[in-house]
């Protein structure tokens, strides 16, 4: 039996937070993702959360410039 692949994205855990295992916040309308150490991370309402930057980029998102 082959194990199922691990998910690379998730729905937000709440209005403002992503689950601990997928901490990168994605803004769907702008296709921009935010990391915890970035300026607007706490002000961003995530529509999707990613496990890694690579997963966000693969989904067509780009890193926030601030």
N, CA, C and O atoms as a Maestro MAE file, in Angstrom:
{
 s_m_m2io_version
 :::
 2.0.0
}

f_m_ct {
 s_m_title
 :::
 protein
 m_atom[264] {
  # First column is atom index #
  i_m_mmod_type
  r_m_x_coord
  r_m_y_coord
  r_m_z_coord
  i_m_residue_number
  s_m_chain_name
  s_m_pdb_residue_name
  s_m_pdb_atom_name
  i_m_atomic_number
  :::
  1 25 0.828 -1.172 0.000 1 A "UNK " " N  " 7
  2 3 0.000 0.000 0.000 1 A "UNK " " CA " 6
  3 2 0.884 1.252 0.000 1 A "UNK " " C  " 6
  4 15 1.787 1.381 0.827 1 A "UNK " " O  " 8
  5 25 0.623 2.152 -0.914 2 A "UNK " " N  " 7
  6 3 1.394 3.386 -1.031 2 A "UNK " " CA " 6
  7 2 0.745 4.462 -0.161 2 A "UNK " " C  " 6
  8 15 -0.464 4.679 -0.243 2 A "UNK " " O  " 8
  9 25 1.552 5.145 0.685 3 A "UNK " " N  " 7
  10 3 0.959 6.192 1.517 3 A "UNK " " CA " 6
  11 2 0.502 7.380 0.668 3 A "UNK " " C  " 6
  12 15 1.102 7.695 -0.360 3 A "UNK " " O  " 8
  13 25 -0.554 8.020 1.113 4 A "UNK " " N  " 7
  14 3 -1.076 9.193 0.401 4 A "UNK " " CA " 6
  15 2 -0.074 10.337 0.523 4 A "UNK " " C  " 6
  16 15 0.582 10.479 1.555 4 A "UNK " " O  " 8
  17 25 0.050 11.157 -0.528 5 A "UNK " " N  " 7
  18 3 0.971 12.295 -0.440 5 A "UNK " " CA " 6
  19 2 0.495 13.292 0.619 5 A "UNK " " C  " 6
  20 15 -0.705 13.466 0.835 5 A "UNK " " O  " 8
  21 25 1.458 13.939 1.269 6 A "UNK " " N  " 7
  22 3 1.117 14.934 2.281 6 A "UNK " " CA " 6
  23 2 0.569 16.183 1.593 6 A "UNK " " C  " 6
  24 15 1.060 16.564 0.530 6 A "UNK " " O  " 8
  25 25 -0.434 16.820 2.178 7 A "UNK " " N  " 7
  26 3 -0.980 18.033 1.566 7 A "UNK " " CA " 6
  27 2 0.039 19.172 1.603 7 A "UNK " " C  " 6
  28 15 0.853 19.255 2.522 7 A "UNK " " O  " 8
  29 25 -0.011 20.045 0.601 8 A "UNK " " N  " 7
  30 3 0.889 21.196 0.537 8 A "UNK " " CA " 6
  31 2 0.159 22.500 0.817 8 A "UNK " " C  " 6
  32 15 0.778 23.561 0.891 8 A "UNK " " O  " 8
  33 25 -1.161 22.417 0.974 9 A "UNK " " N  " 7
  34 3 -1.937 23.611 1.301 9 A "UNK " " CA " 6
  35 2 -3.129 23.209 2.166 9 A "UNK " " C  " 6
  36 15 -3.481 22.034 2.275 9 A "UNK " " O  " 8
  37 25 -3.736 24.225 2.776 10 A "UNK " " N  " 7
  38 3 -4.877 23.978 3.657 10 A "UNK " " CA " 6
  39 2 -5.765 25.208 3.721 10 A "UNK " " C  " 6
  40 15 -5.369 26.303 3.320 10 A "UNK " " O  " 8
  41 25 -6.964 25.007 4.229 11 A "UNK " " N  " 7
  42 3 -7.844 26.134 4.518 11 A "UNK " " CA " 6
  43 2 -7.342 26.784 5.807 11 A "UNK " " C  " 6
  44 15 -6.731 26.111 6.636 11 A "UNK " " O  " 8
  45 25 -7.592 28.083 5.985 12 A "UNK " " N  " 7
  46 3 -7.180 28.744 7.229 12 A "UNK " " CA " 6
  47 2 -7.815 28.087 8.458 12 A "UNK " " C  " 6
  48 15 -8.925 27.559 8.393 12 A "UNK " " O  " 8
  49 25 -7.088 28.131 9.576 13 A "UNK " " N  " 7
  50 3 -7.591 27.579 10.829 13 A "UNK " " CA " 6
  51 2 -8.653 28.497 11.437 13 A "UNK " " C  " 6
  52 15 -9.557 28.041 12.138 13 A "UNK " " O  " 8
  53 25 -8.531 29.787 11.161 14 A "UNK " " N  " 7
  54 3 -9.500 30.788 11.610 14 A "UNK " " CA " 6
  55 2 -9.416 31.969 10.642 14 A "UNK " " C  " 6
  56 15 -8.685 31.908 9.653 14 A "UNK " " O  " 8
  57 25 -10.150 33.030 10.915 15 A "UNK " " N  " 7
  58 3 -10.150 34.179 10.002 15 A "UNK " " CA " 6
  59 2 -8.745 34.740 9.781 15 A "UNK " " C  " 6
  60 15 -8.421 35.162 8.671 15 A "UNK " " O  " 8
  61 25 -7.915 34.752 10.808 16 A "UNK " " N  " 7
  62 3 -6.596 35.379 10.720 16 A "UNK " " CA " 6
  63 2 -5.427 34.404 10.739 16 A "UNK " " C  " 6
  64 15 -4.293 34.814 10.490 16 A "UNK " " O  " 8
  65 25 -5.662 33.140 11.023 17 A "UNK " " N  " 7
  66 3 -4.557 32.208 11.244 17 A "UNK " " CA " 6
  67 2 -4.581 30.982 10.345 17 A "UNK " " C  " 6
  68 15 -5.632 30.453 9.983 17 A "UNK " " O  " 8
  69 25 -3.370 30.558 10.004 18 A "UNK " " N  " 7
  70 3 -3.181 29.312 9.266 18 A "UNK " " CA " 6
  71 2 -2.859 28.208 10.274 18 A "UNK " " C  " 6
  72 15 -2.417 28.502 11.384 18 A "UNK " " O  " 8
  73 25 -3.073 26.943 9.905 19 A "UNK " " N  " 7
  74 3 -2.672 25.859 10.805 19 A "UNK " " CA " 6
  75 2 -1.152 25.864 10.989 19 A "UNK " " C  " 6
  76 15 -0.423 26.315 10.106 19 A "UNK " " O  " 8
  77 25 -0.680 25.371 12.114 20 A "UNK " " N  " 7
  78 3 0.756 25.371 12.418 20 A "UNK " " CA " 6
  79 2 1.573 24.638 11.355 20 A "UNK " " C  " 6
  80 15 2.716 25.015 11.097 20 A "UNK " " O  " 8
  81 25 1.013 23.605 10.736 21 A "UNK " " N  " 7
  82 3 1.760 22.822 9.744 21 A "UNK " " CA " 6
  83 2 1.753 23.461 8.350 21 A "UNK " " C  " 6
  84 15 2.435 22.977 7.447 21 A "UNK " " O  " 8
  85 25 0.987 24.544 8.170 22 A "UNK " " N  " 7
  86 3 0.935 25.267 6.887 22 A "UNK " " CA " 6
  87 2 0.880 26.770 7.183 22 A "UNK " " C  " 6
  88 15 -0.159 27.398 6.981 22 A "UNK " " O  " 8
  89 25 1.995 27.354 7.662 23 A "UNK " " N  " 7
  90 3 1.977 28.720 8.185 23 A "UNK " " CA " 6
  91 2 2.044 29.858 7.167 23 A "UNK " " C  " 6
  92 15 1.939 31.022 7.554 23 A "UNK " " O  " 8
  93 25 2.212 29.561 5.902 24 A "UNK " " N  " 7
  94 3 2.359 30.618 4.896 24 A "UNK " " CA " 6
  95 2 0.984 31.057 4.406 24 A "UNK " " C  " 6
  96 15 0.211 30.252 3.887 24 A "UNK " " O  " 8
  97 25 0.687 32.359 4.580 25 A "UNK " " N  " 7
  98 3 -0.630 32.898 4.221 25 A "UNK " " CA " 6
  99 2 -0.678 33.270 2.743 25 A "UNK " " C  " 6
  100 15 0.198 33.979 2.247 25 A "UNK " " O  " 8
  101 25 -1.692 32.796 2.049 26 A "UNK " " N  " 7
  102 3 -1.888 33.126 0.646 26 A "UNK " " CA " 6
  103 2 -3.107 34.005 0.453 26 A "UNK " " C  " 6
  104 15 -4.181 33.718 0.981 26 A "UNK " " O  " 8
  105 25 -2.937 35.088 -0.312 27 A "UNK " " N  " 7
  106 3 -4.037 35.982 -0.653 27 A "UNK " " CA " 6
  107 2 -4.467 35.630 -2.069 27 A "UNK " " C  " 6
  108 15 -3.750 35.924 -3.025 27 A "UNK " " O  " 8
  109 25 -5.615 35.013 -2.210 28 A "UNK " " N  " 7
  110 3 -6.064 34.496 -3.507 28 A "UNK " " CA " 6
  111 2 -6.269 35.569 -4.581 28 A "UNK " " C  " 6
  112 15 -5.807 35.378 -5.706 28 A "UNK " " O  " 8
  113 25 -6.943 36.695 -4.283 29 A "UNK " " N  " 7
  114 3 -7.163 37.677 -5.352 29 A "UNK " " CA " 6
  115 2 -5.866 38.234 -5.951 29 A "UNK " " C  " 6
  116 15 -5.782 38.462 -7.158 29 A "UNK " " O  " 8
  117 25 -4.856 38.451 -5.097 30 A "UNK " " N  " 7
  118 3 -3.600 39.034 -5.582 30 A "UNK " " CA " 6
  119 2 -2.556 37.988 -5.947 30 A "UNK " " C  " 6
  120 15 -1.563 38.310 -6.600 30 A "UNK " " O  " 8
  121 25 -2.767 36.727 -5.531 31 A "UNK " " N  " 7
  122 3 -1.800 35.642 -5.748 31 A "UNK " " CA " 6
  123 2 -0.453 35.968 -5.095 31 A "UNK " " C  " 6
  124 15 0.607 35.687 -5.654 31 A "UNK " " O  " 8
  125 25 -0.517 36.573 -3.891 32 A "UNK " " N  " 7
  126 3 0.677 36.915 -3.120 32 A "UNK " " CA " 6
  127 2 0.661 36.099 -1.833 32 A "UNK " " C  " 6
  128 15 -0.389 35.916 -1.216 32 A "UNK " " O  " 8
  129 25 1.850 35.604 -1.427 33 A "UNK " " N  " 7
  130 3 1.938 34.898 -0.155 33 A "UNK " " CA " 6
  131 2 2.800 35.685 0.823 33 A "UNK " " C  " 6
  132 15 3.671 36.458 0.425 33 A "UNK " " O  " 8
  133 25 2.541 35.472 2.111 34 A "UNK " " N  " 7
  134 3 3.212 36.201 3.182 34 A "UNK " " CA " 6
  135 2 3.821 35.224 4.177 34 A "UNK " " C  " 6
  136 15 3.186 34.247 4.576 34 A "UNK " " O  " 8
  137 25 5.067 35.501 4.575 35 A "UNK " " N  " 7
  138 3 5.766 34.703 5.580 35 A "UNK " " CA " 6
  139 2 5.633 35.366 6.947 35 A "UNK " " C  " 6
  140 15 5.376 36.566 7.036 35 A "UNK " " O  " 8
  141 25 5.809 34.581 8.016 36 A "UNK " " N  " 7
  142 3 5.640 35.101 9.379 36 A "UNK " " CA " 6
  143 2 6.537 36.293 9.690 36 A "UNK " " C  " 6
  144 15 6.149 37.161 10.473 36 A "UNK " " O  " 8
  145 25 7.716 36.354 9.102 37 A "UNK " " N  " 7
  146 3 8.642 37.440 9.411 37 A "UNK " " CA " 6
  147 2 8.424 38.686 8.546 37 A "UNK " " C  " 6
  148 15 9.211 39.630 8.622 37 A "UNK " " O  " 8
  149 25 7.381 38.700 7.738 38 A "UNK " " N  " 7
  150 3 7.125 39.848 6.874 38 A "UNK " " CA " 6
  151 2 6.157 40.834 7.521 38 A "UNK " " C  " 6
  152 15 5.345 40.469 8.371 38 A "UNK " " O  " 8
  153 25 6.262 42.077 7.104 39 A "UNK " " N  " 7
  154 3 5.544 43.209 7.688 39 A "UNK " " CA " 6
  155 2 4.026 43.028 7.774 39 A "UNK " " C  " 6
  156 15 3.433 43.334 8.808 39 A "UNK " " O  " 8
  157 25 3.396 42.544 6.720 40 A "UNK " " N  " 7
  158 3 1.940 42.481 6.681 40 A "UNK " " CA " 6
  159 2 1.359 41.102 7.014 40 A "UNK " " C  " 6
  160 15 0.170 40.864 6.803 40 A "UNK " " O  " 8
  161 25 2.190 40.198 7.531 41 A "UNK " " N  " 7
  162 3 1.707 38.848 7.846 41 A "UNK " " CA " 6
  163 2 0.513 38.880 8.798 41 A "UNK " " C  " 6
  164 15 -0.504 38.238 8.539 41 A "UNK " " O  " 8
  165 25 0.632 39.621 9.890 42 A "UNK " " N  " 7
  166 3 -0.445 39.634 10.889 42 A "UNK " " CA " 6
  167 2 -1.684 40.376 10.405 42 A "UNK " " C  " 6
  168 15 -2.772 40.185 10.948 42 A "UNK " " O  " 8
  169 25 -1.529 41.220 9.389 43 A "UNK " " N  " 7
  170 3 -2.666 41.984 8.861 43 A "UNK " " CA " 6
  171 2 -3.334 41.300 7.669 43 A "UNK " " C  " 6
  172 15 -4.358 41.768 7.169 43 A "UNK " " O  " 8
  173 25 -2.751 40.199 7.224 44 A "UNK " " N  " 7
  174 3 -3.274 39.488 6.060 44 A "UNK " " CA " 6
  175 2 -4.297 38.439 6.474 44 A "UNK " " C  " 6
  176 15 -4.040 37.617 7.353 44 A "UNK " " O  " 8
  177 25 -5.455 38.478 5.834 45 A "UNK " " N  " 7
  178 3 -6.472 37.448 6.022 45 A "UNK " " CA " 6
  179 2 -6.225 36.379 4.961 45 A "UNK " " C  " 6
  180 15 -6.397 36.654 3.774 45 A "UNK " " O  " 8
  181 25 -5.829 35.178 5.351 46 A "UNK " " N  " 7
  182 3 -5.510 34.156 4.356 46 A "UNK " " CA " 6
  183 2 -6.755 33.507 3.751 46 A "UNK " " C  " 6
  184 15 -7.723 33.216 4.452 46 A "UNK " " O  " 8
  185 25 -6.710 33.290 2.452 47 A "UNK " " N  " 7
  186 3 -7.738 32.484 1.789 47 A "UNK " " CA " 6
  187 2 -7.262 31.044 1.648 47 A "UNK " " C  " 6
  188 15 -8.058 30.112 1.528 47 A "UNK " " O  " 8
  189 25 -5.923 30.886 1.666 48 A "UNK " " N  " 7
  190 3 -5.289 29.572 1.579 48 A "UNK " " CA " 6
  191 2 -3.989 29.637 2.368 48 A "UNK " " C  " 6
  192 15 -3.392 30.705 2.502 48 A "UNK " " O  " 8
  193 25 -3.554 28.504 2.886 49 A "UNK " " N  " 7
  194 3 -2.313 28.424 3.647 49 A "UNK " " CA " 6
  195 2 -1.417 27.361 3.007 49 A "UNK " " C  " 6
  196 15 -1.894 26.313 2.573 49 A "UNK " " O  " 8
  197 25 -0.122 27.645 2.955 50 A "UNK " " N  " 7
  198 3 0.828 26.731 2.316 50 A "UNK " " CA " 6
  199 2 1.843 26.196 3.317 50 A "UNK " " C  " 6
  200 15 2.160 26.846 4.314 50 A "UNK " " O  " 8
  201 25 2.342 25.005 3.033 51 A "UNK " " N  " 7
  202 3 3.347 24.377 3.893 51 A "UNK " " CA " 6
  203 2 4.736 24.942 3.626 51 A "UNK " " C  " 6
  204 15 5.538 25.074 4.550 51 A "UNK " " O  " 8
  205 25 5.029 25.276 2.377 52 A "UNK " " N  " 7
  206 3 6.352 25.776 1.996 52 A "UNK " " CA " 6
  207 2 6.225 26.870 0.943 52 A "UNK " " C  " 6
  208 15 5.188 27.010 0.295 52 A "UNK " " O  " 8
  209 25 7.300 27.643 0.785 53 A "UNK " " N  " 7
  210 3 7.321 28.648 -0.282 53 A "UNK " " CA " 6
  211 2 7.235 27.974 -1.647 53 A "UNK " " C  " 6
  212 15 6.593 28.486 -2.564 53 A "UNK " " O  " 8
  213 25 7.887 26.826 -1.772 54 A "UNK " " N  " 7
  214 3 7.849 26.098 -3.043 54 A "UNK " " CA " 6
  215 2 6.412 25.727 -3.413 54 A "UNK " " C  " 6
  216 15 6.030 25.809 -4.580 54 A "UNK " " O  " 8
  217 25 5.623 25.321 -2.427 55 A "UNK " " N  " 7
  218 3 4.220 24.966 -2.684 55 A "UNK " " CA " 6
  219 2 3.429 26.194 -3.121 55 A "UNK " " C  " 6
  220 15 2.592 26.109 -4.020 55 A "UNK " " O  " 8
  221 25 3.691 27.333 -2.486 56 A "UNK " " N  " 7
  222 3 3.003 28.570 -2.863 56 A "UNK " " CA " 6
  223 2 3.369 28.976 -4.292 56 A "UNK " " C  " 6
  224 15 2.499 29.347 -5.080 56 A "UNK " " O  " 8
  225 25 4.644 28.904 -4.614 57 A "UNK " " N  " 7
  226 3 5.096 29.258 -5.966 57 A "UNK " " CA " 6
  227 2 4.509 28.308 -7.006 57 A "UNK " " C  " 6
  228 15 4.108 28.740 -8.087 57 A "UNK " " O  " 8
  229 25 4.457 27.027 -6.685 58 A "UNK " " N  " 7
  230 3 3.901 26.038 -7.609 58 A "UNK " " CA " 6
  231 2 2.421 26.314 -7.875 58 A "UNK " " C  " 6
  232 15 1.913 26.004 -8.953 58 A "UNK " " O  " 8
  233 25 1.734 26.893 -6.897 59 A "UNK " " N  " 7
  234 3 0.312 27.227 -7.049 59 A "UNK " " CA " 6
  235 2 0.105 28.559 -7.775 59 A "UNK " " C  " 6
  236 15 -1.029 28.995 -7.968 59 A "UNK " " O  " 8
  237 25 1.208 29.203 -8.176 60 A "UNK " " N  " 7
  238 3 1.100 30.445 -8.939 60 A "UNK " " CA " 6
  239 2 1.166 31.718 -8.115 60 A "UNK " " C  " 6
  240 15 0.853 32.797 -8.617 60 A "UNK " " O  " 8
  241 25 1.572 31.606 -6.849 61 A "UNK " " N  " 7
  242 3 1.684 32.771 -5.971 61 A "UNK " " CA " 6
  243 2 3.108 33.316 -6.003 61 A "UNK " " C  " 6
  244 15 4.053 32.594 -6.321 61 A "UNK " " O  " 8
  245 25 3.250 34.607 -5.669 62 A "UNK " " N  " 7
  246 3 4.574 35.205 -5.545 62 A "UNK " " CA " 6
  247 2 4.724 35.760 -4.134 62 A "UNK " " C  " 6
  248 15 3.735 36.050 -3.461 62 A "UNK " " O  " 8
  249 25 5.968 35.904 -3.695 63 A "UNK " " N  " 7
  250 3 6.255 36.392 -2.351 63 A "UNK " " CA " 6
  251 2 5.960 37.883 -2.238 63 A "UNK " " C  " 6
  252 15 6.225 38.647 -3.167 63 A "UNK " " O  " 8
  253 25 5.413 38.292 -1.103 64 A "UNK " " N  " 7
  254 3 5.178 39.707 -0.833 64 A "UNK " " CA " 6
  255 2 6.516 40.447 -0.830 64 A "UNK " " C  " 6
  256 15 7.529 39.909 -0.383 64 A "UNK " " O  " 8
  257 25 6.513 41.662 -1.325 65 A "UNK " " N  " 7
  258 3 7.751 42.448 -1.387 65 A "UNK " " CA " 6
  259 2 8.063 43.145 -0.071 65 A "UNK " " C  " 6
  260 15 9.176 43.637 0.116 65 A "UNK " " O  " 8
  261 25 7.095 43.195 0.847 66 A "UNK " " N  " 7
  262 3 7.324 43.838 2.158 66 A "UNK " " CA " 6
  263 2 7.037 42.885 3.298 66 A "UNK " " C  " 6
  264 15 7.176 43.256 4.463 66 A "UNK " " O  " 8
  :::
 }
 m_bond[263] {
  # First column is bond index #
  i_m_from
  i_m_to
  i_m_order
  :::
  1 1 2 1
  2 2 3 1
  3 3 4 2
  4 3 5 1
  5 5 6 1
  6 6 7 1
  7 7 8 2
  8 7 9 1
  9 9 10 1
  10 10 11 1
  11 11 12 2
  12 11 13 1
  13 13 14 1
  14 14 15 1
  15 15 16 2
  16 15 17 1
  17 17 18 1
  18 18 19 1
  19 19 20 2
  20 19 21 1
  21 21 22 1
  22 22 23 1
  23 23 24 2
  24 23 25 1
  25 25 26 1
  26 26 27 1
  27 27 28 2
  28 27 29 1
  29 29 30 1
  30 30 31 1
  31 31 32 2
  32 31 33 1
  33 33 34 1
  34 34 35 1
  35 35 36 2
  36 35 37 1
  37 37 38 1
  38 38 39 1
  39 39 40 2
  40 39 41 1
  41 41 42 1
  42 42 43 1
  43 43 44 2
  44 43 45 1
  45 45 46 1
  46 46 47 1
  47 47 48 2
  48 47 49 1
  49 49 50 1
  50 50 51 1
  51 51 52 2
  52 51 53 1
  53 53 54 1
  54 54 55 1
  55 55 56 2
  56 55 57 1
  57 57 58 1
  58 58 59 1
  59 59 60 2
  60 59 61 1
  61 61 62 1
  62 62 63 1
  63 63 64 2
  64 63 65 1
  65 65 66 1
  66 66 67 1
  67 67 68 2
  68 67 69 1
  69 69 70 1
  70 70 71 1
  71 71 72 2
  72 71 73 1
  73 73 74 1
  74 74 75 1
  75 75 76 2
  76 75 77 1
  77 77 78 1
  78 78 79 1
  79 79 80 2
  80 79 81 1
  81 81 82 1
  82 82 83 1
  83 83 84 2
  84 83 85 1
  85 85 86 1
  86 86 87 1
  87 87 88 2
  88 87 89 1
  89 89 90 1
  90 90 91 1
  91 91 92 2
  92 91 93 1
  93 93 94 1
  94 94 95 1
  95 95 96 2
  96 95 97 1
  97 97 98 1
  98 98 99 1
  99 99 100 2
  100 99 101 1
  101 101 102 1
  102 102 103 1
  103 103 104 2
  104 103 105 1
  105 105 106 1
  106 106 107 1
  107 107 108 2
  108 107 109 1
  109 109 110 1
  110 110 111 1
  111 111 112 2
  112 111 113 1
  113 113 114 1
  114 114 115 1
  115 115 116 2
  116 115 117 1
  117 117 118 1
  118 118 119 1
  119 119 120 2
  120 119 121 1
  121 121 122 1
  122 122 123 1
  123 123 124 2
  124 123 125 1
  125 125 126 1
  126 126 127 1
  127 127 128 2
  128 127 129 1
  129 129 130 1
  130 130 131 1
  131 131 132 2
  132 131 133 1
  133 133 134 1
  134 134 135 1
  135 135 136 2
  136 135 137 1
  137 137 138 1
  138 138 139 1
  139 139 140 2
  140 139 141 1
  141 141 142 1
  142 142 143 1
  143 143 144 2
  144 143 145 1
  145 145 146 1
  146 146 147 1
  147 147 148 2
  148 147 149 1
  149 149 150 1
  150 150 151 1
  151 151 152 2
  152 151 153 1
  153 153 154 1
  154 154 155 1
  155 155 156 2
  156 155 157 1
  157 157 158 1
  158 158 159 1
  159 159 160 2
  160 159 161 1
  161 161 162 1
  162 162 163 1
  163 163 164 2
  164 163 165 1
  165 165 166 1
  166 166 167 1
  167 167 168 2
  168 167 169 1
  169 169 170 1
  170 170 171 1
  171 171 172 2
  172 171 173 1
  173 173 174 1
  174 174 175 1
  175 175 176 2
  176 175 177 1
  177 177 178 1
  178 178 179 1
  179 179 180 2
  180 179 181 1
  181 181 182 1
  182 182 183 1
  183 183 184 2
  184 183 185 1
  185 185 186 1
  186 186 187 1
  187 187 188 2
  188 187 189 1
  189 189 190 1
  190 190 191 1
  191 191 192 2
  192 191 193 1
  193 193 194 1
  194 194 195 1
  195 195 196 2
  196 195 197 1
  197 197 198 1
  198 198 199 1
  199 199 200 2
  200 199 201 1
  201 201 202 1
  202 202 203 1
  203 203 204 2
  204 203 205 1
  205 205 206 1
  206 206 207 1
  207 207 208 2
  208 207 209 1
  209 209 210 1
  210 210 211 1
  211 211 212 2
  212 211 213 1
  213 213 214 1
  214 214 215 1
  215 215 216 2
  216 215 217 1
  217 217 218 1
  218 218 219 1
  219 219 220 2
  220 219 221 1
  221 221 222 1
  222 222 223 1
  223 223 224 2
  224 223 225 1
  225 225 226 1
  226 226 227 1
  227 227 228 2
  228 227 229 1
  229 229 230 1
  230 230 231 1
  231 231 232 2
  232 231 233 1
  233 233 234 1
  234 234 235 1
  235 235 236 2
  236 235 237 1
  237 237 238 1
  238 238 239 1
  239 239 240 2
  240 239 241 1
  241 241 242 1
  242 242 243 1
  243 243 244 2
  244 243 245 1
  245 245 246 1
  246 246 247 1
  247 247 248 2
  248 247 249 1
  249 249 250 1
  250 250 251 1
  251 251 252 2
  252 251 253 1
  253 253 254 1
  254 254 255 1
  255 255 256 2
  256 255 257 1
  257 257 258 1
  258 258 259 1
  259 259 260 2
  260 259 261 1
  261 261 262 1
  262 262 263 1
  263 263 264 2
  :::
 }
}
